[in-house]
Amino acid sequence: MENTNKKQFNFKEFILNNALIIIIAALIVGIIIVDPTFITNPRNIINILSQTATRLFIALGTGGLLILAGTDLSAGRIVGFTAAIAGALLQSPDFAQKFFPNIQKPSILAGLFAAVAIGAACGAFNGFGVAYLKLHAFIASLGVQLAIFGILQLFIAANPYGPQPIGGFDEKYANIVRGGFTIPGTELQFPYLIIYAAIASVVMWFIWNKTVLGKNMFAVGGNPEAAEVSGINVTRTIMIVFIISGIMYGLSGFLEGPRLGSVTTTTGEAYDLDAIEACLIGGVSFSGGIGTIPGIVLGSIILQVINYGLLYIGLNSYVQIIIKGLLIILTVALDTRKRIVKK
C-alpha cells in the first residue's frame, strides 16, 4: 500500500511539474490533428520563424528584466514608436505623402540609429525609475507605456497630410527586412529576419554568459542585497540592463514596419505580453535570477507556433486571446509553485 501511494504521489508531482509542457504539446498536437498540413507544409515553418524573429528581439530584451525580478509593460509601445520614427525617415522619395518631404535620399543607417537611440532612451527612462526612484518595474514601465503611446499618437497625427499609417517605405529598406535568399532545390525563400534574430540571440547569449554584466545581472536578480554587499553596483547594473532592453526594442521597431507594410498607432500593441509569455514558457523565472537565452528562443518559437497554428486552423481570434491569457496564468502559477517548493 505504501509503495502504491508513493508511486501515485510521484505521478502527481510529475504532472504538476510538467503541466505547461503537457498542455502546450496537447495544443500543438490538436492543431496538427485538425489540419495535418500545418506541419507537413515547409512554408508554414518558414512563416513561423519569420514571425518569431521581430518578437524574439523584444523577448531577449524583456528576459533580462525578468532576470532582475522586474518586468516591462512598455516594450510594445516602444516598438511601435521606434517603428514609426524609422518608417517616417525611410519612406521612398517617390512616395506622394511623405512624412518628411525634404528627405530625398533616405539613409538606412540614420533610420536604424534613430530607432536604436530612441529605444535606448526609453529603456534608460524605465531604468532610472527603477534604479534611482526605487519604483516597481511594473509601475515605471506602465507610466512609460502610456506616455509613449500618447507621443506615438501625436507623432502620427503630425503628418503633413493628416493622420494616416506610415508606409511607402524605401525599396532598399523594405528589401533588407522582407528579403531573403532562395533555399537550394526549392522555391522557398529563407528570410533575412531569421538571420538577424539568430545574430541577436548569439550576442545576448554572450552578454549573459561571458561578461561581468551578465554575472552581475543574475546576482542582482537572485538577491540584490547580497549582490550589493559583495561589491556589485546594483544601480548601474539595473540601468545597463534596461538600456539594453530598449536597444532590442528599437531594433525590433526598425524591422517591424516593413514586415507589416505600414505603421499605425496599434503597432506593437500587446507585444510586451507576448514577450513576457515567451520568456516564461522558455523557463525564465518571474521571481528573478533564473533563465537562459536558448530557453527564451525556444519559448518564443513555441508561442508563435501556437499563435500561428490557432490562426491556421481558423480558430476565433477572441478564443486565441483567452488561451494566451490562461497560458500566462499557468506559467506564473507553476513558476511560483516551484519557488515555494525550493524554499
Secondary structure, DSSP 8 states (H G I E B T S, - for coil): -HHHHHHHHHHHHHHHHTHHHHHHHHHHHHHHHH-THHHH-HHHHHHHHHHHHHHHHHHHHHHHHHHTT---SSHHHHHHHHHHHHHHHTB-TT-TT-SSTT-SS--HHHHHHHHHHHHHHHHHHHHHHHHTS---HHHHHHHHHHHHHHHHHHHHHT-TT-S--B--B-HHHHHHHH-EEE-TTSS-EEEHHHHHHHHHHHHHHHHHHHSHHHHHHHHHHH-HHHHHHTT--HHHHHHHHHHHHHHHHHHHHHHHHHHHSSB-TTTTTTHHHHHHHHHHHTT--TTSS---HHHHHHHHHHHHHHHHHHHHTT--HHHHHHHHHHHHHHHHHHHHHHHHHH-
